[in-house]
Amino acid sequence: MDYTMSTQRKCHTPEQIAGKLGTANRLLTEGETVADVCHELEVAEQT
């Protein structure tokens, strides 16, 4: 089956997004790099 980018995307609820942003903020203030935070949250660095 041929999948396009739109069928592979995950939909996140506003609560999940807020949680990821809070986690990202905490990790960044602890000195983690943006690349490390993105890897931890399983998001693309471009996101």
Phi, psi and omega in degrees: 000138182269114180258138174260172181302322184293331179278345180265351183288145176265139175263128180246145177284160176304326180293321178294320179296315179298321178295317179294321178295320177296317178296317179299316180299316179298313181296320179294322178289339176277357175101004178290152177279161179300318179299318179294320179296315179299319178296316180298320183273355181059047175234157177286146181298331178292337180291000000 
